[in-house]
């Protein structure tokens, strides 16, 4: 891959600010603040601060640390990109408490305990009108408004300070998995919200994009990402799909062109992720970048990256808005990274691609009922920032024994090609389920350069039939639980607990509470009927004596053939029962637990979007035990994104080795590193207080089998 020098003469400038001008209320962000998720409304992950430079970054020292005190083993995380407003940091803890910290000292100002928290939180949103200053953040299914000065709920917002995001979904979604894991984006007096939803073969909620009044919590507009009758795109689905298909949600966050009034929303796949026989067609607006009029919710243009997705190729991060120069003309552009390791670049106003595209003919599926799309679009430029093919030549050669073991398994799997469909034989997903690009996002600078970290890990997707299960409980487990806990119920060493001998940890009532309401990373499954709930408890916990078992509901209607019945507030809900599920999200590893593919396993890349050429690429992270053997840095799997500054320094944690690093933006040379108390699997923030520049990052750990943490660490140059 070529890495030409950066050409000169570019005049494009990206304004790193989060001012939103679409109403009389203006939220102005000075250069000293980090006033929006990922830095600004353009999701640039860029700061104009320049006190820290390649010449002095090695002098960085810890300015302060703050410990939340609520980490647990390796089962909790912090994925929060903190806001910093006028010297105050607003962030979340592993248990999703919202905190305000002093930006100079890290001292706690206040702490608010979230209502019914489940899942993770990646950041919060800020809005102010004079003395009315609000933090809006999601925990579980609740959007909450908190007074930024006191840490108290603002009772006039929604119902007692909260809006239930499970309401106004277009159909009954009682008990479904709904989590506001990424902050909405504030535009004038609106906050536009996406959400994280279930993606398995169990019923999933749909993912409409919704705008709420930031003062009252009142719903202002809805964009149906699964079109309903009479809406454009309806013809790309089965006629009644909108009544039962889930997903097509914005779980990543969004970006806004405030001058044009355009909201850019990247959507995920439709559920079930890996079998779409009940949603035949291209499935607009799944896997799309949507350009929407932010005041009204009206669609301006869209681009679909994956048609009829059966690979979980959700768009993984908000798009970057930047200005590039093509053929001597400055163009306001929008760039979208993908899990497959591509960067798509469009004219922001029209949606026209700025680089040539091609239609790739892709394989058909052999799963019953499935009809895969025949072609998929890919850009000819820039080149992918992750490898695209896992061949025998790419199999690890770390040791002869590791290579032999991987080759033996490799030979039993379906031969890897781009868009190879899911299979019972086993399909290699490369780059893996977690990218290529991921939710940490990419950074851009005023030169039109995008900086993106990537995973280069192979995973294996294996489909199994769900029919013929011996019990109701086993059927429920296959439909809802196997994707995380595995067909053998053993979990994994990456933070998913084993369910074997569950009764040694939780009694039946405690297990019931977790299943119905969720806990931590576990989403709620409150939609299960009484028989289904008791059946899965029997399967996991052992049956109760017959005299103690509740009698079945004599009024319950039997499900339609090929459908499953669930319980909602409006009564029984029928949902198609997919004939397949999968055995979980399984990394393809060698017998010693290292990736099955040759290094690099994680990279950091700089790509000039004016020319579409790479400037540099370097490994991100290293494993000390391999370095001790004389093996060059391999890079590691990584989560969380970069921040770039006008000082010419890129900051990133993300790597499995639990280090925080600084790189030269011009050359990719590593300038500094610091061993953290736990992995920094979150995007950092940078800000200035009293003339001193700080960089702060959440050290939450808890991914890739590493220990959990609950600390925020801030760095600065010596005073």
N, C-alpha and C positions, 0 to 999 in steps of 0.2 A: 504494500500500500504506500503510495507516495505521500511525502510530507513537505510540500513546497513552502518556501518562505512566504510570509504574509506580504502581499503587494501593498504599495503605498498609494496615496492619492484619493482615499475614500473619504467622503464627506458626510456619511450617514451618522446620525446621532440618535441614541435611545435615551429618552428622558426618564431617569430613574426616580419616579415620584408616584405617589398614590392619590393625588388630588382627583376628585370626582366632581364634574361640573354639570351634571345633568339636572340639577334642581337648584333652588335657592340656597340649599344647605351645602356647604363646601367643606370637605374634610381635607385640609391642606397638610401635607407631610413635608417637613423640612428634610434636608440631607442628613440631619443627625438622627432621624427616626428610622425605624423599620415598621412602617405603619400599615402594611397589608401582608396577608399570607404570601410567602415567597417574594416579599420585598415591595411590590407595587401592583397596580392594576394590570400591568402588562406581564406579570409573572416573570420578570426579567432576572430575579435573583442577583441583582446588580446594585452596587452602592457607589455613589460619587465620593465617598470618603477615601482619602489617599495618604493618611498619616502612616499607615503600615505599608512598607514597600519591600521589594526583594532585597534591598540593601540592609534593612534593619529587622526583618521578620524573625530572624534567628534569636533576637533578644526578647521575644514575647515571654511573658510570665503569667502565672495564674493571678488574676486580679481579685477574684472571689469565687466561692462555691456555695451552693445551697442544696441541702438534702431534704427531700420531701418526707422520707421515712415510711414509704408505703410500697416498696418493692417486695416481691415474693419470689424466692428461688430463681428459676429461669422462666417463669410463666407470665411476667408482666413486662411492659415496654413503655417507653415514652417516644412518640414519633412527632412531637410538637415542634413546629417552627415558630419561635416566640415572636410576639409583637413587642415593639419598644416605642412608647409614646412619651416624649418630653421627660426622658430619664426613668420611666417606669416600665418594667417588663411584665407582660401578661402572658402566662403560660399555663400548661396543665401538667398534672402528676400522673404516675402510673394508675391510680384509682380514679382518674379523671376529675380530681379537684381542680378548680380554677384558682390561680394564685397571682398576686401582684407583688413584685420584688423591686427593691431599689436597684437601679441600674449601676450605681457606683459601688455598692457594698454587697448586694445580694440579700440584704435584710428583708424579711417578710413584712409586707404592709397589711395584707389581709388574705384570707383563704376561704373559698366557698366550696362546699361539698355538693357535687352534682346530684341531680334527681335521677334515680334508677340508671346508673351508668353501666354500660356494657360496651365491649369492643375497645377501640383505640381512639385517640384524638390527635389530629395533625396540626391544629392551630385554631385561632379564634379570629373574630372580625371586630373592627372598631368603628364606631359612629359617634359623632358629637354635633351638638347644636348649642353653642354657648356653654352653660353649666351642665346641660344634659349630656353626659358622657357615658356611653354604653359599650360593654363588651358582649357580643353575641356569639354564643358557642354551642356546639352540639355535644350531647352525651346520650348514648342510646338513641331513642327515637325522639328526643326532646330538643327543640331549639329554645335556648334560654337567654334572657336579657338580664345582665347584671350591671349595677351601677359601678362604673370604673373607679369611683372615688371611695366607695364604702364596701364593695363586695356583697351587696344585698340585691336580691331579686327586685326588678322593677315591676311592681304589681300591676301596672296599667298595660303591660305587654301581654297579649294572649290571655290565658287563664292563669292569673296569679303569677305572671312572669315567665310563662312557658307556653310554647305552641307544640301540639302533638303532631308530628310529621306523618303519623299513620292515618290522620284524617284527610279527607279531600283527595283520596288517591284514585277515585273513579270506580272502585269496587271494594268489597269487604276484604280487608287484609288483617283481620284480627289475629294476633299472635305471631304474625310473620316476622322474619328478621328484617329490621329496619334500623339503621344506625347512621347518625350524622357525623361521620368520622372526619370529614374534611370541612373547613369553614366555608360558609357561603360568602359571596362577594357583595359588598355594599356599594350601591350606586345611587347617589342622591338619597332619597328617603325610602329606597327599596333594599332588601337583602334577598338575593337570588340563591336558592338552595338546591343542591343535589343530595344524594344519600347513597349509602352502601346497602345492598340488598342480598338476599340469598341467591346462590347461583347453581345449586344442585338440582337433582331430579325431583326433590320435594317442591311443593308449590312455592312460588316466589312472588313478591309484590312487584307491580310495575314501577317504572322510574320516571314519572313526569318531572320536568323542571318547573319550579314554582317560585314566584316572587311574592314576598310578604312586605307589608308596611313596617318599616323599622321602628316606628313609634308605637303602633297598636298591635302588631302581629296579625293584622287582617290580611287574608289572601287577596292579592291584586291581579295576578294572571297565572295561567297554567299552560305549559307546552307539553302536549302528549307525545312522548317519544315512541310509544307504540300507537300508530295512528288509529283513530276511530272512524266509523263510517262517515264518508264525505270529506275526510281530511287527506291531503296529499300523502302518498306513500302507503295508503291502506291496501292498495292492490298488490303490494309486495309481501303480504301475509295471507294465511288462511282467513276466511271472512269473519270468523268469530275469535281470532287469536287474541284480540284486545281484552277478551273476557277471562282469559286464563294464563296467557304467557306473562312471564315476569322479566325483570332486569331492564336492559336498555337505559341504564341510569348513569348519572354523572357522579362518580365517587371520588374524583380526582381534584376537584376545584375548577374554577373558571377564570377567564381573563376578560378584560373590558377595554375597548377603544373608546375612551370617554368623549373624544371630539366627534366621532361618528355615531355615538350612541349604540355601538355594536357589542353584544355579549358573545364570547366564543366559548362554546361548551363541548367538551369531548365526552362521548358516550361509551358505555361498555357493551358487552355482548348480551344477547337474550339468554334467558335460562330455559332449559338446562344447558350448561356450557358445552357439553360434549356429544349431545345427540339432539338433533333438531327435526325429527320426523313429525312432530306436532306443530311445527312452524315453518313449513316448506316455503321457499321463496328467498329473496334477497334480504328481507327483514330490515327495511328502513324504519327507524333511524338508529339502529344498532351500529356500533363501531364507526360512528360518524363524528366529524367536526361540524358543529352547527353554528352558523352566524345568525344571531337573533337580535331583533330590535329590543333593547333592554327596557324601554318604557312600556311596550305593549305585548311582548312575547311573540311577535310575528317573525316567521322564518324569512331570512334574506337569501341565504344559500347554504348548501351542505356539501360535504364530500364523504363518501363511504370508503373506508380503508380495507375492510374485510366484509365480503358478502356472505351471508348465512354462516356466521362464525360458529365453528365447532372445535375451536382450539383455545378458548378463553383469551383471545387477543384483544381484550379491552384496551382502549386508549389509556395509557398509564399515568399521565401527568397533564396539568394545564398547558395549553399552547403558549409559546413565547411570541409576543408582539415586538417587532423590531423593524428597522429600516435598512434596506439593502440597496446596492447599486447593480443594476443589470443593463448591459448595453449602454452605459453612460447615463442611465436614468435612475433616479432615486425612487424606490417603490416601498410603500408601507406594506409590510408583509406579516404573515402569521406562520410560524413554524411549529409543527407537531411531531414530537418524537413518538416512537412506537415500541412495543415489547419485542418486535422482531428485529429491532436495531436499525430502523430507517428514520430519516428525517424528511418529512414532506413539507414543502414550502409553497405558500399560496399568496396571491394578491389579496390583501385584506378586504378590499371592497367587493371584488368580483368572485373570489374563490378559484380563479384561474391558476393552475400550477405554474411555478416559475422555472421549473426544470422539466425536461422530457420525461414522459411516463411510458410504461409498457404494460400490456395485458399478458399475464403468465398463465398458460394452460396448466391446470392442476388436476391431481388424481381424483377419481370418483370413490365413493364409499361403498364398502361391502356390508355395512350394518343394516339389518332389516329396517325398512321404512325410511331410511336416510337418503337424501338426495343433495349431495354437495354442489356448490357452485362450480361452474366449469372453468372460470378464469378468475384471477385476482389481480388488482393493480399494484405495481411497484414503481418507485422512482428510479430513473437511470442515474441521477445525481441528486445529492451526494451519494458516494458509495456507502454501504451499510457500515455502522460502527460496531457491529458484532458479526462473527462468522455465521454463515447461512447453511452450511452443509456439514453433517457429522458422518464422515466416511471412515473406513478402516484406517486411513492414513492419519486421521485426527485422534485415534484412540491413544490413551495415555501410554507413555513409555517410561513412567517414573521408576518402575522396576519390571524385570521380565515377568515376575509372577502376577503383578497387577495388570500388565498388558494382556497376558494370557487369559486371566479370569474375565476381563472386560470383553475381549474378543469372543469368548465362548458365549457370553450373554448377548453380545451384539449380533451374533449370527442367528440367534433365535428370534430377534425382533424384526419388525417390518423395516425394510430398507428405507433409510431416511432421504426424503426429498422435501423441498418447501411445500407446505400445506398438505403433507401426508395425512390422510384422515384418521381419526381415532379407530382403534381396532381391538379385537379380542386377542390378537397375536401380541400386541404391544407396539405402540408408536412412539418414536423418539421425538420429543419436543425440543428443538434447538434453534436459536437460543430458547431458554427455558420459560416456564410459566411466569417467572419473575424477571423477564427481560434477558437481553437488551435493556432498553430504557425502563425505568420504574417510577414509582410515585414521588421520589425525591425531587424530580423535575430537572430541567436543564437550565443553565444560566446563559445570558447573552450580554454582549457589551456594545458600546456605540460604534465599533468597527464593523458590526455585522457578523461577529464570530459567535458560534454557539459552543458551549462546553457541556459535555454530557458524560456521565459515568455509566458503565455497562456491565452486566453480568454475561459471562459466556459459559453457562452451565447447561448440560443436557439433563433432561428429565424424561421419565417414561410414563406414558399414559396407557393404561390397560383397562379395557371395557369388559364388564361381565353382565350376564343376563340376570334380571331381577325376578323373573317368573319362577314358579315352583318352590318358593321358599316354604320351609316347614311350618312356620308360625307367623302370626300377625306381627309379633315383635321383631322377628328377623327381617320381615319385609320393611317395616318402618326403619330399622337400622340401616338397611341397604339404601333406602330412599333418602335418608337424612344425615347419617352419621359416618358412613364408610369413607367419604372423601377426606375427612380429617383423621379419624381414628384408625382407619385401615380395616380391611376385611378380617384380619385376625384380632381386632380390637386392641392391638398392642401400642397404638400411638406411635410416636417417634421421639428421637432425642433432640428435636428442634423446638420443643416447647409444647407439643401436643401430648397430653397425658394418656397413659394406658387405661383402658376400661376393664381390664382383667382384674378379677377380685375387687370390683368396685365396692362391694359391701364392707370391705375392710376399712374404707375411707369415709364413705357416706352411707347412712342408713337409707331406707327406701324413701322416706319423706324428704330427706335432704336431696336425694337424687331427683325426685319429682320436682322440687323447687328449682333446681338448676335447669332441668329440661324445659320447664314451662316459662321461666323468667330469664334464663341466661345468666352467665356470670363471667366476668373478665372477657376473654376473647370468644367465649361460647355464646352464640346468638340464642335468642329465645325460640322455642318451638311450641308456643302456646296454641297453635292451630290444631294440634292433635286432638282427635276425639278421645273420649274416655277409654274405649276399647284399645285404641292405638297406644295411648299413654301407658295403660296397664300392661299391654303386650310387650312394649319395649323395656319397661321396668322388669318384667319377668325375664326377658332375654338377657339383660345386663346384670340383674340383681338376684335372679332366682325367683320362682313363682311363690306366691303367698298361699297359705292353706285355702282349700276350696270354700270352707264356711266363711272366710274373711273377705272373699272376693266380691266386689260389687256386681250386682246383677246387670246384664246388658240392657240398654235402653230399648224397651219394646216398640217405641215409636220411631226409632231410627230407620231411615230408608236405606236399603242396600245400595251400594254404589253401582253405577252403570258398568257394563262389561268394558274392561280396559281403562276404567277410571278409578280414582281414589276419592273418598269422601273425607272432608275435613270440617272443622267446626268454626264458624264465624259468629259475629254478633247478630248477623241477619239470618242465621240458621245454617243448615248444611251447605257446603260448597263442594261441587264436583270439580275434579282436576284430572287431566289425562295422566295416566301412569306410564312413564317411559319404560320401554322393555329392557333398558340397560342402565347400569350405573358404572362407576369406576372404582378402582381399588385404592384411590388416594393420589395425593400430589407427591410423587416419589422422585427424588433426585437420583440420577444415574451415577453411582459412586463405585469406586473400586473396593476390594475387600478390606482395605485399611481406612476407608471413609473419605478418601480424596476423590475429587471429580474424575469421571471416566474419560474426559477429554484432555488433550494436551493443554498446557497453559498457553496464553494467559486466561485466568478464570474471572478476572475483573480488570477493567481498564478505565482510564480517564482520557477523553478525546476532545480536541479542539478542531472545529470545522468552520471554514470561511464560507458563509452562505451567500456572499457576493459571487464567488466563483464556483462554489460547490466542492472545493478541494479541501483535503485534510491538511491541517497545519502541524499537528503532532498527535501521537497517541502513546500512552505510557501505562505500565501495570499500576493498578491501585491496590495497595495492601500486599503483605507478604506473610508467610507462615514461618515463624522462627525455627521450628524444628527442621524445615526443609532448607532454610538458609544456612543452618549449621552444618548441613551436609554438602555445602558448596553449590546448591541449586540456586540460580538467579531468582530474584523476586518473581513470584508466579501471578501476583494479583490474587484477590480473594472475592468470593461472593460479597455483594455490598448492597446496602439499603440506606436511603437518604441521599440528598443531592448536594451540589456545590453552590458556593457564593463567590462572586467575582467582584473586585473592587477597582476603583479608578487608580489605586496605588499599584496596580499590576500584579496583585496577589489573588490566587484562588484558594479558598478554604473548603475542606471537606473532611468529614469523618467517614461514616458508611462502612468501612472495611471490617472484616471479621477479626482482624488482629487488635481491635479496640484502640487504634491510634487516631489522633486528629492531626491533619497534615496541611501544609501550605505549599503551593506550587507557583512557579513563575508562569503567568498567563501567556507570555510570548514563546516560551521554549518547552514548557511542560516539565522543567527540572524541579525535583522536590527540594524545597528550601528549608523545611523545618517539620518536625513531628513531635508529638507529645502523647505519652501513654495515659489513657483516661481510666477513671475508676470502673467504667463499664462501656460497652460499645456505644458509639454515637450514631444510632440508626435513625437519624433525623437530619433535616436541612438546617444549618446554622443561621444565625442572624448577626448583623453588624450594626453598630450605632455609635453615637458620640455623646458624651456628657462632660460638660465643663472643659471642652477642648481636648479630651482624651478619647481615642477610638478604642472600642471594645469589640470582641467577637465572642458570642455566647452559643453554646451548643448543649442539647439535652443528651445525657448519658443514661439511656434507659435500658440498653442491652436487651436480653431476652429473645434474640433471634439467632438462628444458625447454631443453636445449642450453647450459646454463651450465657453467662450469668446475667441476671436482671440488675438494674440499677435505678436510682431515684434522684440523681444529682444533675444540677445545671452547673456548668463550669464556664467562667468568663475569662478571657485572656486580654491583655493589653501590654503595651510597651512600658518599661519602667518609668515612673514619674520623675 
